Amino acid sequence: MNPRQLVLFALKDIETGSFVDIVTDRLLGKFELSAIDRNLFTELVNGIVRRKRTLDAIIDRLASQPAHRQPPNLRQLLRLGLYQLRYLDRIPDSAAVNTTVDLAKANDLAGLAGVANGILRQYIRLQNEGAEVLNLPEDQIARLGTLYSFPDWLIEQWVAELGLEETELLCQAFNRSPKIDVRVNSLKIEVDLPSTTPQLVKLQQQRDKLIEIFHTANIESIPIPYLSQGLRFVENVGAISQLPGYQEGWWTIQDSSAQLVTQILDPQPNEVIIDACAAPGGKTTHIAELMGNTGRVLAIDKTASRLKKMQQNLVRLQLDRVEVLTGDSCGLSELINTADRVLLDAPCSGLGTLHRRADARWQKTPAQIQDLAQLQAKLLANTATWVKPGGVLVYATCTVCAIENEDVILPFLKTHPDWQIEPPPTDSPLADLASDAGWIKVWPHRLEMDGFFIVKLRRS
């Protein structure tokens, strides 16, 4: 199967509302591609969806008919050709043009093959002349939205909090391909250290040992700042399941920001800890590891199908102190005053992970975010009742929208005077990340992590 033809199949499905990850997984499972072609297919699909607004603005500049008035299949072909010309240096211009023209002929667009050829060659000519092909609006919000391919309402939110200059850096970060981060399983990597060695030092030694194991297999990885168990692959590593130690449960894939959440929760051995919205379970398994596979971890999620992946990872990582429960964390009154610590990694818009989800920027709306904020407030109020006096609740989201973060926490604190924010200790490296209010807001362009909001609350 020609990978570019497969891209067209994917783009047609996505245009009708299908999710990028579901479409790509289905097509890659159905058609056999070489590793190089798989990578090209994935890059093209995600990149074209991500850069759709910019590509359409170029089409509007070069074509006699604007993008929204062209036959949909032609528009997808032009996006495919222009994306390769503008964003993929490794593909020769001639190959980008010729393969697009061939696809037009093969997909019942032979009569428009000349149109596609002319538009793409006009783009190349203007580029060679040093002309700017993309006409940017004078309005600063629309300019950033067009240049980096985001809806204006998102740009407006970021500018209000960060200003124009930092918003542009954030847009650039969200348009870069994500890195793959790894968390060491502290129960499986053995290091020869005295029993009196501090836990932090032991975790760092285990991480360094895994880095050396990967290095021996010609896989380069580096430690991640602020994380005692985190490391990052430097380059593409191929099939994850084939890497050293994966099947043995020595490590698991988890973004650095997600690791940061559990590190702030600070689980202790023999405690009772509840993960209120646990699927797919990355933070649940991290909690169990930091507890030394002791105590009791209750992992709750309302969608049973999403808990299956967690159960598989519990087996692979050899963690047997986790109880999995299908349920709605807006209820479950039987859990009142039962937990030493609760983690509420709340359902959210995911707008801190736009580099991982190419279609999310086009799917979310301000109205959806308002609805999510109401759900988050309800979840926070109920899960707080599960915490024993003196216990801890960590509220986290993978979004940088204040509506889902600060605007949820501050009203909760006003109506619950027995709860206070507990910032990281002053002698902790994490103290450098905390705001004056005590919470941590991770911006991807500042820390090269997923966008996250994390706040630790303690019940008096």
Beta strands, then each sheet from edge to edge (+ up, - down):
strand 1: 181-184
strand 2: 221-223
strand 3: 230-233
strand 4: 251-253
strand 5: 272-275
strand 6: 296-301
strand 7: 322-326
strand 8: 339-345
strand 9: 387-397
strand 10: 419-421
strand 11: 440-442
strand 12: 452-459
sheet 1: 2+ 3- 1+ 4-
sheet 2: 7+ 6+ 5+ 8+ 9+ 12- 10+
sheet 3: 7+ 6+ 5+ 8+ 9+ 12- 11+
end
